[in-house]
Amino acid sequence: MTFTISFDGRDVPCREGWTIGAALTAAGMRSWRTTRREGRPRGLFCGIGICFDCLVTVNGRPSVRACLAVARPGDVVRTQKGTGHDDLAC
């Protein structure tokens, strides 16, 4: 089964069983987070959930590891800036 997820407003093709990180990488994206202090780009690094380079916000939930999160039809994924909590309402 194929479907799409949304990444920063762009439709990204995905296949059943893929992680969000796999879908983003297959779509040619290499970076979807920036570091807190220096704003350096980050994406997949370890691919097994040990590091935190691939963090994204998924369906409003920040700090999701894209390499571990299985993509689901209709997921809304956003670039995470810093801790990802700046965009949350208090």
VEXDREN-2710 file (C-alpha; in Angstrom, 1 decimal):
% VEXDREN-2710
k/r/px/py/pz
1/MET/0.0/0.0/0.0
2/THR/1.3/3.5/-0.9
3/PHE/0.1/6.7/0.7
4/THR/1.4/10.2/1.4
5/ILE/2.4/12.1/4.5
6/SER/2.7/15.8/4.8
7/PHE/6.1/17.3/5.5
8/ASP/6.1/21.1/6.0
9/GLY/3.1/21.3/3.7
10/ARG/4.6/19.1/1.0
11/ASP/3.2/15.7/0.1
12/VAL/5.8/12.9/0.5
13/PRO/5.1/9.5/-0.9
14/CYS/5.4/6.6/1.5
15/ARG/5.0/2.8/1.6
16/GLU/3.4/0.7/4.3
17/GLY/6.0/-0.2/6.9
18/TRP/8.3/2.7/6.2
19/THR/9.5/5.0/8.9
20/ILE/9.1/8.8/8.6
21/GLY/12.8/9.0/8.2
22/ALA/12.8/6.5/5.4
23/ALA/10.1/8.4/3.5
24/LEU/11.9/11.7/3.9
25/THR/15.2/10.2/2.8
26/ALA/13.6/8.5/-0.2
27/ALA/12.1/11.8/-1.2
28/GLY/15.6/13.3/-1.3
29/MET/15.5/15.2/2.0
30/ARG/18.6/15.0/4.1
31/SER/17.9/17.5/6.9
32/TRP/14.7/18.3/8.8
33/ARG/15.9/19.6/12.2
34/THR/18.3/22.3/13.3
35/THR/20.5/22.3/16.4
36/ARG/19.4/24.5/19.3
37/ARG/22.4/26.6/19.7
38/GLU/24.0/27.0/16.3
39/GLY/21.1/26.1/13.9
40/ARG/23.0/23.4/12.1
41/PRO/21.0/21.1/9.9
42/ARG/20.4/17.5/11.1
43/GLY/18.6/14.4/9.7
44/LEU/19.2/10.7/9.8
45/PHE/22.5/9.8/11.4
46/CYS/22.4/6.5/13.3
47/GLY/19.1/5.2/11.9
48/ILE/18.4/3.1/15.0
49/GLY/17.1/5.5/17.6
50/ILE/20.3/6.0/19.6
51/CYS/21.0/9.6/18.6
52/PHE/18.6/12.5/18.4
53/ASP/19.6/14.0/15.1
54/CYS/16.3/13.0/13.3
55/LEU/13.8/14.6/15.6
56/VAL/10.6/16.0/14.0
57/THR/7.2/17.1/15.1
58/VAL/4.5/14.6/14.2
59/ASN/0.8/15.5/14.4
60/GLY/1.7/18.2/16.9
61/ARG/3.9/16.0/19.1
62/PRO/7.5/17.3/19.2
63/SER/10.8/15.3/19.6
64/VAL/9.7/12.2/17.7
65/ARG/12.6/10.2/16.3
66/ALA/11.9/9.9/12.5
67/CYS/14.0/6.8/12.2
68/LEU/11.7/4.9/14.6
69/ALA/8.3/6.4/13.9
70/VAL/6.3/4.3/11.5
71/ALA/4.6/6.6/9.0
72/ARG/0.8/6.5/8.9
73/PRO/-1.5/7.8/6.2
74/GLY/-2.3/11.4/6.8
75/ASP/0.6/12.1/9.3
76/VAL/1.5/15.8/9.5
77/VAL/5.3/16.1/10.0
78/ARG/7.0/19.4/10.6
79/THR/10.6/20.5/10.8
80/GLN/11.7/20.7/14.4
81/LYS/13.4/23.9/15.5
82/GLY/15.3/23.6/18.8
83/THR/13.4/21.6/21.3
84/GLY/10.1/21.7/19.3
85/HIS/8.2/23.1/22.2
86/ASP/8.4/26.7/21.1
87/ASP/5.4/26.2/18.7
88/LEU/3.2/24.6/21.4
89/ALA/0.5/26.8/23.0
90/CYS/0.8/27.2/26.8
END
